[in-house]
Amino acid sequence: SNTDFDPPPHSTMEVGGNDNQDLSSPLIQPSSPRSSASNSSYDDGDRYDSVSASEQGDLTRPSFLKSIANSLVAGDPIMSNDNMHTGEDGVENQVVAEDAFLAEDLIHRASRRPLNALTLAVLVFFNAAGGPFGFEPSIKAAGNLYAIIGFAVMPILWALPEALMTYELSSMYPCASGGVRWLEEAFGTRSGMMVGYLGWIGGVTNNATYPVLFLNYILHQFYPDLVAEDQLNNLVRWGILSTMTFLLCYVNYRGLEFVGKTTTLIYIIAIAPVLLMVFIGIPQVEPERWLQTPPVNNIEFFDDDSLNDKGWFPVSTLGGIAVSPFVNNLYWNFNNFDQASHYSTSVPKKTLARGMLISVALVSTAYLLPILIATGGTDISQDDWRAGSLAIAATKIAGRWLGNWIVLSSGISLLGSFFAEISADTMQVMGMADRAQIPSIFSHRSPHETPTYAILLSMVVIMCLLPLDFGLIVELANFSY
């Protein structure tokens, strides 16, 4: 299909095509605002070359890409012979890009089908939230009222600003390496590489937790005897987890569009029982329950012994609120919107903006609506809220069938988190390889436009981590973060 490429702010290039479809992500953009549109050489380590073209230039997509491909083969500077125009100064302008890796990236970006806003939003949803689960510790730490206020305010204080920051920087520096590109621009190549390496290690380590948790959900729900008597052989367990990891990585290998469709299906499956609980629970809500606050002298104890250390806050409790676990849980549930930056070369600029806003709305409502129903429609006390209590609330509202459905959907949502995490991590590795920060083999694309060797490397590391205990994997992931 024909695609319009809007020129970057540093260029005067105009490109013609179909007006009904807009791909605003710039073709060639200087890596630094310090670069000028007339300078095609590197400036302070820039990896993106700038463009010089006439304002009247009309570069049609087929001939432009053909000239790029021919120039790549010949090793010559890239120009469009079919689209040379004479400006007011009588000088023929040329579109030049001196880096072969950049020109090759133009072909990849122009030939693949971009993600739509909803698919992007779902991918960001699973990177940021991982499903409508995990808010229970906030209710245990702060009670009904403060938990509701926290989940109502956090999208405005944190999620929306992070999403807007991601959109702004991704639009200015579209690169598969995402935040690595931003850090490199601000602090230099060495800092960017360090953040990229640690981010990837943290990502693949965190990814190893999802197959383990999913298997645990299945075993506890359908084969409790195996868990109670510890009858599952370690080698058999590793074989199951490795097979699962291979299949999940293969789905990612099939392409970002395929991953997007699969993740969207998982989102529908995960959110369906929660929405059903909301609709069934509305008539059972007693608004006065929302106003319950924790006793001032009440102390809740958590598995991480968080109240034994005040941490960064002057006091461990404030008005009955366990400050540290409350704030940590809020932050954990609304973090990682910046992962959308890894898809910045796969979506038009306008789609990126819409996708980020939709993702904030999806994450916010996925938490706030079930909290309102679960706290207002049940009599679960503050002391009894813990991970998994959403299923108990659903059982009280509609019956055991809905509670079991939510347990199953929470397990399936882990697969969505795996797809979203590994796609972002491997895109980052590919982006770093494109920028010559790591060996070029990791920039190799499969026929599905996915980073083949980056996926293979991530899969091998994940399989090596699977024999470890779940708690140890989490510690390694947190250490990398």
C-alpha positions as CSV (number, residue, x, y, z in Angstrom):
1,S,0.0,0.0,0.0
2,N,1.1,3.6,-0.6
3,T,2.3,5.4,2.5
4,D,3.0,9.0,3.2
5,F,6.2,9.9,5.1
6,D,6.0,13.2,6.9
7,P,9.4,15.0,7.0
8,P,11.2,15.4,10.2
9,P,11.4,18.9,11.7
10,H,15.1,19.1,10.7
11,S,14.3,18.5,7.0
12,T,12.4,20.2,4.3
13,M,11.6,17.0,2.5
14,E,8.1,16.3,1.3
15,V,7.0,12.9,0.1
16,G,3.9,12.2,-2.0
17,G,1.6,9.2,-1.8
18,N,-1.8,8.2,-0.6
19,D,-3.3,11.0,1.6
20,N,-5.6,8.6,3.4
21,Q,-2.8,6.8,5.1
22,D,-0.2,8.7,7.1
23,L,3.1,7.4,8.5
24,S,4.5,10.3,10.4
25,S,7.6,8.6,11.7
26,P,10.5,10.3,9.9
27,L,12.5,8.5,7.2
28,I,15.8,10.0,8.1
29,Q,16.2,12.1,11.2
30,P,19.3,13.6,12.8
31,S,20.1,12.0,16.1
32,S,20.6,15.4,17.7
33,P,18.8,18.7,17.6
34,R,22.2,20.2,17.2
35,S,22.5,18.7,13.7
36,S,21.4,20.9,10.8
37,A,19.4,19.8,7.7
38,S,22.2,20.7,5.4
39,N,24.9,18.6,7.2
40,S,25.2,15.0,6.1
41,S,28.2,14.1,8.3
42,Y,28.4,12.9,11.8
43,D,28.2,15.4,14.7
44,D,29.3,14.3,18.2
45,G,28.8,10.6,17.4
46,D,25.5,11.0,15.7
47,R,24.3,7.8,14.0
48,Y,21.5,9.3,12.0
49,D,22.4,11.3,8.9
50,S,20.3,14.3,7.9
51,V,18.5,15.0,4.7
52,S,18.8,17.8,2.1
53,A,15.9,18.1,-0.3
54,S,13.8,20.7,-2.1
55,E,10.5,21.9,-0.6
56,Q,9.0,21.2,-4.0
57,G,10.5,17.7,-4.0
58,D,8.0,14.9,-4.7
59,L,9.6,11.5,-4.0
60,T,7.3,8.7,-4.8
61,R,7.8,5.6,-2.6
62,P,8.5,2.9,-5.2
63,S,11.2,4.8,-7.1
64,F,12.7,6.2,-3.9
65,L,13.0,2.7,-2.3
66,K,14.4,1.3,-5.6
67,S,17.1,3.9,-5.6
68,I,18.0,3.0,-2.0
69,A,18.2,-0.7,-2.8
70,N,20.4,0.0,-5.9
71,S,22.7,2.2,-4.0
72,L,23.0,-0.4,-1.2
73,V,24.2,-2.9,-3.7
74,A,26.6,-0.5,-5.5
75,G,27.8,0.9,-2.2
76,D,27.2,4.5,-3.5
77,P,25.5,7.4,-1.7
78,I,21.7,7.0,-1.9
79,M,19.8,9.3,-4.2
80,S,16.6,9.3,-6.2
81,N,17.5,9.8,-9.9
82,D,13.9,9.6,-10.9
83,N,12.9,12.4,-8.5
84,M,15.6,15.1,-8.9
85,H,14.1,18.6,-8.8
86,T,15.5,22.0,-9.4
87,G,14.9,24.5,-6.6
88,E,14.7,28.2,-6.7
89,D,18.5,28.4,-6.6
90,G,18.7,26.2,-9.7
91,V,20.6,23.5,-7.8
92,E,19.5,19.9,-8.1
93,N,18.8,18.5,-4.7
94,Q,19.6,15.0,-3.7
95,V,18.4,12.7,-0.9
96,V,21.6,11.4,0.6
97,A,22.1,8.9,3.5
98,E,25.6,7.8,4.0
99,D,25.0,4.9,6.4
100,A,24.0,1.6,4.8
101,F,22.4,0.4,8.0
102,L,20.1,3.4,8.0
103,A,19.1,3.0,4.4
104,E,18.4,-0.7,5.0
105,D,16.2,0.3,8.0
106,L,14.2,2.6,5.6
107,I,13.4,-0.4,3.5
108,H,12.3,-2.5,6.5
109,R,10.2,0.3,7.9
110,A,8.5,1.1,4.5
111,S,7.8,-2.5,3.6
112,R,6.3,-3.8,6.9
113,R,2.7,-3.2,7.9
114,P,2.6,-0.9,11.0
115,L,0.7,-1.8,14.2
116,N,-2.6,-0.1,14.8
117,A,-3.4,1.9,17.9
118,L,-5.3,-0.8,19.7
119,T,-2.7,-3.5,19.1
120,L,0.0,-1.1,20.4
121,A,-2.1,-0.2,23.4
122,V,-2.6,-3.9,24.3
123,L,1.2,-4.5,24.0
124,V,1.9,-1.6,26.3
125,F,-0.9,-2.7,28.6
126,F,0.8,-6.1,29.2
127,N,4.2,-4.4,29.7
128,A,2.8,-1.9,32.2
129,A,0.0,-3.9,34.0
130,G,0.2,-7.5,33.0
131,G,-3.5,-7.9,33.4
132,P,-6.2,-6.6,35.9
133,F,-4.4,-8.3,38.8
134,G,-2.0,-7.4,41.5
135,F,-3.7,-4.5,43.3
136,E,-4.7,-6.4,46.4
137,P,-1.6,-5.5,48.5
138,S,-2.6,-1.8,48.2
139,I,-5.9,-2.5,49.9
140,K,-4.2,-4.5,52.6
141,A,-1.7,-1.6,53.1
142,A,-4.1,1.4,53.0
143,G,-7.7,0.2,53.3
144,N,-10.5,0.7,50.9
145,L,-10.7,4.5,50.6
146,Y,-7.0,5.3,50.2
147,A,-6.5,2.4,47.8
148,I,-9.4,3.7,45.6
149,I,-7.9,7.3,45.8
150,G,-4.4,5.9,44.9
151,F,-5.6,4.0,41.8
152,A,-7.7,7.0,40.7
153,V,-4.9,9.5,41.1
154,M,-1.9,7.5,40.0
155,P,-2.8,7.5,36.3
156,I,-2.7,11.3,36.4
157,L,0.4,11.7,38.5
158,W,2.5,9.0,36.9
159,A,1.1,6.9,34.0
160,L,-0.1,9.8,31.8
161,P,3.2,11.8,32.2
162,E,5.3,8.7,31.5
163,A,3.2,7.9,28.4
164,L,3.5,11.5,27.1
165,M,7.2,11.5,27.7
166,T,7.5,8.2,25.8
167,Y,5.5,9.6,22.9
168,E,7.6,12.8,22.8
169,L,11.0,11.2,22.9
170,S,10.0,8.3,20.6
171,S,8.7,10.8,18.0
172,M,11.9,12.8,18.2
173,Y,14.2,9.7,18.2
174,P,12.4,6.8,16.6
175,C,14.6,3.8,17.2
176,A,14.0,0.1,18.1
177,S,16.4,0.5,21.0
178,G,14.0,2.8,22.7
179,G,15.2,4.4,25.9
180,V,18.8,3.3,25.1
181,R,18.7,5.9,22.3
182,W,17.5,8.6,24.7
183,L,20.2,7.8,27.3
184,E,22.8,7.9,24.6
185,E,21.7,11.3,23.4
186,A,21.7,12.7,26.9
187,F,24.8,11.0,28.5
188,G,26.7,9.4,25.7
189,T,27.2,6.0,24.1
190,R,28.7,4.3,27.1
191,S,25.7,5.1,29.3
192,G,23.3,4.0,26.6
193,M,25.1,0.7,26.3
194,M,25.1,0.1,30.1
195,V,21.4,0.8,30.4
196,G,20.6,-1.3,27.3
197,Y,22.6,-4.3,28.7
198,L,21.1,-4.1,32.2
199,G,17.6,-3.5,30.8
200,W,17.8,-6.5,28.6
201,I,19.2,-8.7,31.4
202,G,16.4,-7.6,33.7
203,G,13.8,-8.2,30.9
204,V,14.8,-11.7,30.0
205,T,15.2,-12.6,33.7
206,N,11.7,-11.3,34.4
207,N,10.4,-13.2,31.4
208,A,11.6,-16.5,33.0
209,T,9.1,-15.9,35.8
210,Y,6.0,-16.0,33.4
211,P,6.3,-19.7,32.3
212,V,7.0,-20.7,35.9
213,L,4.0,-18.9,37.2
214,F,1.8,-20.1,34.5
215,L,2.7,-23.7,35.2
216,N,2.2,-23.1,38.9
217,Y,-1.3,-21.8,38.2
218,I,-2.2,-24.9,36.2
219,L,-0.7,-27.3,38.7
220,H,-2.4,-25.7,41.7
221,Q,-5.8,-25.5,39.9
222,F,-6.0,-28.9,38.2
223,Y,-3.2,-31.1,39.7
224,P,-2.9,-30.1,43.4
225,D,-1.7,-33.5,44.4
226,L,1.5,-33.1,42.3
227,V,2.2,-29.9,44.1
228,A,1.4,-31.1,47.6
229,E,3.5,-34.3,47.3
230,D,6.2,-32.7,45.1
231,Q,5.9,-35.6,42.6
232,L,6.9,-33.6,39.5
233,N,10.4,-34.5,38.5
234,N,12.8,-31.5,38.1
235,L,13.9,-32.7,34.7
236,V,10.3,-33.2,33.5
237,R,9.4,-29.8,34.9
238,W,12.3,-28.1,33.1
239,G,11.3,-29.9,29.9
240,I,7.7,-28.6,30.2
241,L,8.9,-25.1,30.9
242,S,11.5,-25.2,28.0
243,T,8.9,-26.5,25.5
244,M,6.5,-23.7,26.6
245,T,9.3,-21.1,26.3
246,F,10.2,-22.4,22.8
247,L,6.6,-22.2,21.6
248,L,6.1,-18.7,23.1
249,C,9.3,-17.5,21.4
250,Y,8.2,-19.0,18.1
251,V,5.0,-16.9,18.3
252,N,7.2,-13.9,18.7
253,Y,9.4,-15.0,15.7
254,R,6.3,-15.0,13.5
255,G,6.1,-11.2,13.5
256,L,5.1,-8.3,15.6
257,E,1.7,-8.2,13.9
258,F,1.1,-11.8,14.8
259,V,2.2,-11.2,18.4
260,G,-0.2,-8.2,18.5
261,K,-3.1,-10.3,17.4
262,T,-2.3,-13.1,19.9
263,T,-1.8,-10.6,22.7
264,T,-5.1,-8.9,21.9
265,L,-6.9,-12.3,22.1
266,I,-5.2,-12.9,25.5
267,Y,-6.3,-9.5,26.7
268,I,-10.0,-10.3,25.8
269,I,-9.8,-13.6,27.6
270,A,-8.1,-12.0,30.7
271,I,-10.4,-9.0,30.9
272,A,-13.8,-10.8,30.2
273,P,-14.4,-12.3,33.6
274,V,-13.4,-9.1,35.4
275,L,-15.9,-7.1,33.3
276,L,-18.5,-9.8,34.0
277,M,-17.8,-9.4,37.8
278,V,-18.2,-5.6,37.4
279,F,-21.6,-5.9,35.8
280,I,-22.9,-8.6,38.1
281,G,-21.5,-6.8,41.2
282,I,-22.9,-3.3,40.5
283,P,-26.3,-4.0,42.2
284,Q,-24.4,-5.5,45.2
285,V,-22.3,-2.4,45.9
286,E,-22.7,-0.6,49.2
287,P,-21.0,2.8,48.7
288,E,-20.3,3.3,52.4
289,R,-17.8,0.4,52.2
290,W,-15.6,2.6,50.0
291,L,-15.1,5.0,52.9
292,Q,-13.5,2.4,55.2
293,T,-10.0,3.6,56.4
294,P,-7.4,1.7,58.3
295,P,-7.2,2.1,62.1
296,V,-4.5,4.7,63.0
297,N,-2.6,2.3,65.2
298,N,-3.2,-0.7,62.9
299,I,0.0,-2.4,61.6
300,E,-0.2,-4.8,58.7
301,F,2.6,-7.3,58.2
302,F,3.7,-8.3,54.7
303,D,5.8,-11.1,53.3
304,D,8.7,-8.8,52.6
305,D,8.8,-7.5,56.2
306,S,8.5,-4.0,54.7
307,L,7.4,-2.4,57.9
308,N,10.7,-3.3,59.6
309,D,12.5,-0.6,57.6
310,K,11.2,2.9,57.0
311,G,13.2,3.1,53.7
312,W,13.1,6.5,52.0
313,F,10.0,7.7,54.0
314,P,10.4,9.3,57.4
315,V,7.8,7.0,59.0
316,S,6.7,3.4,58.2
317,T,3.0,4.2,58.8
318,L,1.0,7.3,58.3
319,G,-2.6,7.5,59.4
320,G,-2.7,3.7,59.5
321,I,-1.3,3.4,56.0
322,A,1.7,1.2,55.5
323,V,3.5,3.7,53.3
324,S,6.3,1.7,51.7
325,P,4.2,-1.3,50.4
326,F,1.4,1.0,49.4
327,V,3.6,3.3,47.3
328,N,5.6,0.4,45.9
329,N,2.5,-1.5,44.8
330,L,1.0,1.6,43.1
331,Y,4.3,2.3,41.3
332,W,4.6,-1.4,40.2
333,N,1.1,-1.4,38.8
334,F,1.6,1.7,36.7
335,N,5.2,1.4,35.5
336,N,6.8,0.5,32.1
337,F,4.8,2.6,29.7
338,D,8.2,3.6,28.2
339,Q,8.4,0.1,26.7
340,A,6.3,1.5,23.9
341,S,9.5,3.2,22.6
342,H,10.7,-0.1,21.2
343,Y,7.8,-0.1,18.8
344,S,8.4,3.5,17.6
345,T,9.7,2.4,14.2
346,S,6.7,0.2,13.7
347,V,3.9,2.7,14.1
348,P,3.1,6.1,12.6
349,K,3.4,9.1,14.8
350,K,-0.3,9.7,15.2
351,T,-0.9,6.0,15.9
352,L,1.8,6.1,18.6
353,A,0.0,9.0,20.3
354,R,-3.4,7.3,20.2
355,G,-1.9,4.0,21.3
356,M,-0.3,5.6,24.4
357,L,-3.5,7.3,25.4
358,I,-5.6,4.2,24.9
359,S,-3.0,2.1,27.0
360,V,-3.3,4.6,29.9
361,A,-7.1,4.2,29.7
362,L,-6.9,0.4,29.6
363,V,-4.6,0.1,32.5
364,S,-6.4,2.6,34.6
365,T,-9.9,1.1,34.1
366,A,-8.5,-2.5,34.5
367,Y,-7.5,-1.6,38.1
368,L,-10.1,1.0,39.2
369,L,-13.3,-0.7,38.2
370,P,-12.6,-4.1,39.9
371,I,-11.3,-2.3,43.0
372,L,-14.6,-0.4,43.3
373,I,-16.7,-3.5,42.8
374,A,-14.5,-5.8,45.0
375,T,-14.4,-3.4,47.9
376,G,-18.0,-2.1,47.6
377,G,-19.7,-5.4,46.8
378,T,-18.0,-7.7,49.3
379,D,-17.3,-7.7,53.0
380,I,-13.7,-8.8,52.8
381,S,-11.8,-7.1,55.6
382,Q,-8.5,-5.2,55.1
383,D,-6.5,-7.9,56.9
384,D,-7.7,-10.6,54.5
385,W,-6.6,-8.9,51.3
386,R,-3.6,-10.5,49.6
387,A,-2.5,-11.6,46.2
388,G,-5.3,-13.7,44.6
389,S,-8.1,-12.1,46.7
390,L,-9.8,-10.8,43.5
391,A,-10.8,-14.4,42.8
392,I,-12.3,-14.7,46.3
393,A,-14.2,-11.4,45.7
394,A,-15.6,-12.8,42.4
395,T,-16.7,-16.0,44.1
396,K,-18.6,-13.9,46.7
397,I,-20.2,-11.8,44.0
398,A,-21.2,-14.4,41.4
399,G,-20.2,-17.9,42.6
400,R,-17.2,-20.2,42.4
401,W,-17.4,-20.5,38.6
402,L,-16.4,-16.8,38.2
403,G,-13.7,-17.1,40.8
404,N,-12.2,-20.1,38.9
405,W,-12.5,-18.2,35.6
406,I,-10.5,-15.3,37.1
407,V,-7.8,-17.6,38.3
408,L,-7.5,-19.1,34.9
409,S,-7.5,-15.8,33.1
410,S,-4.8,-14.5,35.5
411,G,-2.7,-17.4,34.4
412,I,-3.3,-16.8,30.8
413,S,-2.5,-13.1,31.1
414,L,1.0,-14.1,32.1
415,L,1.4,-15.3,28.5
416,G,0.5,-11.9,27.3
417,S,3.1,-10.4,29.6
418,F,5.7,-12.8,28.1
419,F,4.9,-11.8,24.5
420,A,4.9,-8.1,25.3
421,E,8.2,-8.3,27.3
422,I,10.2,-10.4,24.9
423,S,9.1,-8.4,21.9
424,A,10.2,-5.2,23.5
425,D,13.5,-6.8,24.7
426,T,14.4,-8.3,21.4
427,M,13.5,-5.1,19.5
428,Q,15.9,-3.3,21.9
429,V,18.7,-5.7,21.1
430,M,18.0,-5.3,17.3
431,G,18.0,-1.5,17.7
432,M,21.4,-1.6,19.5
433,A,22.8,-3.8,16.8
434,D,21.5,-1.4,14.1
435,R,23.4,1.3,15.8
436,A,26.6,-0.7,15.9
437,Q,26.6,-0.9,19.7
438,I,26.6,-4.7,19.7
439,P,27.6,-7.3,17.1
440,S,25.7,-6.8,13.8
441,I,24.4,-10.4,13.8
442,F,21.7,-9.4,16.2
443,S,20.3,-7.0,13.6
444,H,19.4,-9.9,11.3
445,R,15.7,-9.9,10.5
446,S,13.7,-13.0,9.7
447,P,11.3,-13.2,6.8
448,H,8.7,-12.0,9.3
449,E,10.7,-8.8,10.1
450,T,11.6,-10.1,13.6
451,P,15.1,-10.1,15.2
452,T,16.0,-13.8,14.7
453,Y,19.2,-14.0,16.7
454,A,18.0,-11.6,19.4
455,I,15.0,-13.9,20.0
456,L,17.3,-17.0,20.0
457,L,19.6,-15.4,22.5
458,S,16.8,-14.4,24.8
459,M,15.2,-17.9,24.6
460,V,18.5,-19.6,25.6
461,V,19.0,-17.3,28.6
462,I,15.4,-17.9,29.7
463,M,15.8,-21.7,29.5
464,C,19.0,-21.5,31.6
465,L,17.1,-19.7,34.3
466,L,14.1,-22.1,34.4
467,P,15.7,-24.7,36.8
468,L,16.1,-22.0,39.5
469,D,13.5,-21.4,42.2
470,F,10.9,-18.7,41.4
471,G,12.1,-16.5,44.3
472,L,15.7,-16.6,43.1
473,I,14.6,-15.6,39.6
474,V,12.7,-12.6,41.0
475,E,15.7,-11.6,43.0
476,L,17.9,-11.6,39.9
477,A,15.3,-9.6,38.0
478,N,15.1,-7.0,40.8
479,F,18.8,-6.8,41.0
480,S,19.1,-6.0,37.3
481,Y,16.4,-3.4,37.6
